[in-house]
């Protein structure tokens, strides 16, 4: 309620500016509204909502089981607590091209700044796993066109992700990416590149902004910000990093409590209550409440 000052339209304008300023922008993934607030406070300029992270938080594998409403609702919850633009993974669009169009409309209504859609078949799988399958290029072109045509706000960003590198090789994957740009994609997401040279080849071939995925334990080496800047990339996402950090600490903490019988030795690894309340803006809510509810309710009903 007290978190944001910007409208969804203003955040979409901000996202457009980020993509066109010629700089590289680092974008961590948020698996909850609280994490989005942390990302903003730390000075990042956008928030990413990844499908692998969202489904893992639902205790589901990343194979297309989670529904459009689950994605859209979590996207709305995250987007509405931050003044940063938030963009979201929509897998293959939740159905036929018409479904991709409906998805974009719903995401606009829920305050998102953009989304990415991929060329895998359903059921899809994590982009850094083996055994992926992709649809015909013409099918993905239909998906992209449907998503782009559905936009009411021209600043809503449609990102086309290609998983074709692992199936068809780099050259054919680049041909696909060019076709997706021709279909109206605002940005390209080349998934699971195997080397810097492959990232470089994509950058040289594509004339719209490009996103790099630096997910841990995947096919791509974890390139530094400087390396990606030198390659000419516009955005880099860290899609599951915050989730992995949090879950690693939770798992270690639970093991310790079973073994030690208490959590005393864990206190210095926890976020302090004072910090938590600062993020939640307890004092601001208190001032807000006192400024409105500053009267006494009498016993006699009034008109």
C-alpha positions in Angstrom: 0.0 0.0 0.0 2.7 2.5 1.0 5.5 1.1 -1.2 5.0 2.6 -4.7 4.7 6.0 -6.2 4.9 5.1 -9.9 2.1 3.8 -12.0 2.4 0.7 -14.2 2.6 2.9 -17.3 5.5 4.9 -15.8 7.4 1.7 -14.9 7.0 0.4 -18.4 8.4 3.7 -19.7 11.4 3.2 -17.3 11.9 -0.3 -18.7 11.9 0.9 -22.3 14.6 3.5 -21.3 16.7 0.8 -19.7 16.7 -1.2 -22.9 17.7 1.7 -25.1 20.4 3.5 -23.0 23.3 1.4 -24.3 24.3 0.1 -20.9 24.1 -3.3 -19.3 21.6 -3.7 -16.5 21.7 -6.4 -13.9 18.4 -7.9 -12.9 18.0 -10.4 -10.1 15.0 -12.7 -9.8 12.4 -12.2 -7.1 10.5 -15.1 -5.8 8.4 -13.0 -3.4 7.2 -9.4 -3.0 9.6 -9.0 -0.1 12.6 -10.0 -2.3 11.5 -7.4 -4.9 11.6 -4.7 -2.1 15.2 -5.8 -1.3 16.2 -5.7 -4.9 14.9 -2.1 -5.2 16.6 -1.0 -1.9 19.9 -2.4 -3.0 19.9 -0.2 -6.1 19.0 -2.5 -8.9 16.9 -1.1 -11.8 14.4 -3.9 -12.6 13.0 -7.1 -11.2 12.7 -10.4 -12.9 10.1 -13.1 -12.1 11.4 -16.4 -13.5 9.3 -19.5 -14.2 11.8 -21.9 -12.7 11.8 -19.9 -9.5 8.1 -19.4 -9.4 7.3 -23.1 -9.9 10.0 -24.2 -7.4 8.4 -21.9 -4.8 5.1 -23.8 -5.5 7.1 -27.1 -5.1 6.6 -28.0 -8.8 9.2 -28.8 -11.5 9.7 -26.4 -14.3 7.8 -28.4 -16.9 4.7 -26.2 -17.6 2.5 -27.5 -14.8 1.9 -24.1 -13.2 -1.0 -22.1 -14.6 -1.4 -18.7 -16.2 -3.4 -17.5 -13.1 -0.6 -18.7 -10.8 2.0 -16.8 -12.8 -0.1 -13.7 -13.3 -1.1 -13.5 -9.6 2.4 -13.8 -8.3 3.6 -11.3 -10.9 1.0 -8.8 -9.7 2.0 -9.4 -6.1 5.6 -8.7 -6.9 5.1 -5.8 -9.3 2.8 -3.8 -7.0 5.3 -3.4 -4.1 8.1 -1.9 -6.1 8.7 1.2 -8.3 11.0 -0.9 -10.4 9.7 -2.4 -13.7 9.1 -6.1 -13.3 9.0 -8.5 -16.1 8.0 -12.2 -16.1 8.6 -15.5 -17.8 5.5 -16.9 -19.5 7.0 -20.2 -20.7 5.3 -21.0 -24.1 2.4 -18.7 -23.6 0.1 -21.1 -21.8 -1.5 -22.5 -25.0 -2.0 -21.6 -28.6 -1.1 -18.1 -30.0 -4.5 -16.8 -28.8 -3.5 -17.8 -25.3 -0.3 -15.9 -25.6 -2.3 -12.8 -26.6 -4.6 -13.2 -23.6 -1.6 -13.7 -21.3 -0.1 -10.3 -22.4 -3.4 -8.5 -21.8 -3.6 -10.0 -18.3 -0.1 -9.1 -17.5 -0.6 -5.5 -18.6 -3.7 -5.3 -16.3 -1.6 -6.7 -13.4 1.1 -4.1 -13.7 3.9 -6.0 -15.3 6.4 -4.2 -17.6 7.1 -7.1 -20.0 7.4 -10.8 -20.5 9.4 -13.4 -22.4 7.9 -16.3 -24.4 9.9 -19.3 -25.7 9.9 -21.6 -28.7 9.8 -24.9 -26.8 7.0 -27.4 -27.1 4.7 -28.2 -24.3 5.4 -29.6 -21.8 8.5 -27.5 -21.7 11.5 -27.9 -19.4 14.3 -25.8 -17.9 16.3 -24.2 -20.7 19.6 -25.6 -19.4 18.5 -29.3 -19.3 19.1 -31.8 -22.1 16.2 -33.3 -24.1 14.4 -30.1 -25.0 12.1 -30.0 -28.0 11.2 -26.9 -30.0 8.3 -26.0 -32.2 8.5 -25.1 -35.8 9.8 -21.6 -36.5 6.4 -20.6 -38.0 4.6 -21.6 -34.7 6.9 -19.4 -32.6 6.5 -16.6 -35.1 2.7 -16.9 -34.5 3.2 -16.8 -30.8 5.4 -13.7 -30.9 3.0 -11.9 -33.3 0.0 -12.7 -31.2 1.8 -11.4 -28.0 2.9 -8.2 -29.7 -0.5 -7.5 -31.3 -2.2 -8.0 -28.0 -0.3 -5.1 -26.4 -2.3 -2.0 -25.5 0.6 -0.2 -24.0 3.4 0.1 -26.6 6.0 0.2 -23.9 5.1 -3.3 -22.7 8.2 -5.3 -23.7 7.8 -8.7 -25.5 11.0 -10.7 -25.3 11.4 -13.8 -27.6 13.5 -16.6 -26.1 15.0 -19.2 -28.3 16.0 -22.6 -27.0 17.1 -23.7 -30.5 20.9 -23.6 -29.9 20.8 -27.0 -28.1 18.7 -28.7 -30.8 19.5 -27.1 -34.2 22.9 -25.5 -33.6 23.9 -21.8 -33.3 23.4 -20.7 -36.9 19.9 -22.0 -37.2 19.1 -20.6 -33.8 20.3 -17.2 -35.0 18.1 -17.5 -38.1 15.1 -18.1 -35.8 15.9 -15.1 -33.6 16.0 -12.9 -36.7 12.5 -14.2 -37.6 11.3 -13.4 -34.1 12.5 -9.9 -34.4 10.8 -9.6 -37.8 7.6 -10.8 -36.0 7.8 -7.8 -33.6 9.9 -9.0 -30.7 11.3 -6.1 -28.7 14.2 -8.1 -27.3 15.9 -11.4 -27.9 16.8 -14.0 -25.2 19.3 -16.6 -26.5 19.1 -19.5 -24.1 21.9 -21.8 -23.0 24.8 -20.4 -25.0 27.9 -22.5 -24.5 30.7 -19.8 -24.9 31.4 -16.2 -25.1 31.9 -16.6 -28.8 28.3 -17.7 -29.1 27.0 -14.8 -27.1 29.1 -12.5 -29.4 27.7 -14.1 -32.6 24.2 -13.5 -31.4 25.0 -9.9 -30.6 26.5 -9.3 -34.0 23.5 -10.8 -35.8 20.6 -9.2 -33.9 19.8 -5.5 -34.0 17.4 -5.3 -31.0 18.3 -5.4 -27.3 19.5 -8.8 -26.0 19.2 -10.5 -22.7 21.8 -12.9 -21.1 20.8 -15.6 -18.6 23.4 -16.2 -15.9 21.7 -19.0 -14.1 23.9 -21.1 -11.8 24.8 -24.7 -12.7 23.7 -24.3 -16.3 25.2 -24.6 -19.8 26.7 -21.1 -19.8 29.8 -20.0 -17.9 28.9 -17.3 -15.4 30.1 -14.2 -17.2 30.9 -11.1 -15.3 29.2 -7.8 -15.7 32.3 -6.4 -17.5 32.4 -9.3 -19.9 28.7 -8.9 -20.8 29.2 -5.1 -21.2 32.0 -5.8 -23.6 29.8 -8.2 -25.6 27.2 -5.4 -25.9 24.4 -7.0 -24.0 21.6 -4.9 -22.5 20.2 -7.0 -19.7 21.5 -9.9 -17.6 19.2 -11.9 -15.4 20.1 -13.9 -12.3 16.8 -15.9 -12.3 17.1 -18.3 -9.4 19.9 -16.8 -7.4 17.9 -15.3 -4.6 15.8 -18.5 -4.2 18.9 -20.7 -4.1 20.6 -18.5 -1.5 17.5 -18.5 0.7 16.7 -22.2 0.4 20.4 -23.1 1.1 20.3 -21.2 4.3 16.8 -22.6 5.3 18.1 -26.1 4.7 21.2 -25.6 6.8 19.2 -23.9 9.5 16.7 -26.7 9.8 19.5 -29.3 10.0 21.2 -27.3 12.7 18.0 -27.1 14.9 17.5 -30.8 14.7 21.1 -31.4 15.6 21.7 -28.7 18.2 18.2 -28.5 19.7 17.9 -24.7 19.3 18.6 -21.8 17.0 21.0 -19.8 19.1 24.0 -20.3 16.9 22.0 -19.2 13.9 21.0 -15.7 15.1 23.9 -13.9 13.4 22.9 -15.5 10.0 19.3 -14.2 10.3 17.8 -11.0 9.2 17.2 -9.0 12.4 13.7 -8.1 13.4 14.7 -4.4 13.2 15.7 -4.8 9.6 12.6 -6.8 8.8 10.4 -4.0 10.2 12.3 -1.4 8.3 11.6 -3.2 5.0 7.9 -3.6 5.9 7.7 0.2 6.9 6.0 -0.4 10.2 6.6 3.2 11.3 5.1 4.6 8.1 2.0 2.4 8.5 1.7 3.6 12.1 1.9 7.3 11.1 -0.6 6.7 8.3 -3.0 5.0 10.6 -2.7 7.6 13.4 -3.4 10.4 10.9 -6.7 8.9 9.9 -8.0 7.0 13.0 -7.4 9.8 15.5 -10.9 10.0 17.0 -12.9 8.1 19.6 -15.9 6.1 18.7 -18.9 7.1 20.8 -21.8 5.0 22.1 -24.5 6.9 20.2 -25.1 6.1 16.6 -24.8 9.1 14.2 -26.0 9.7 10.7 
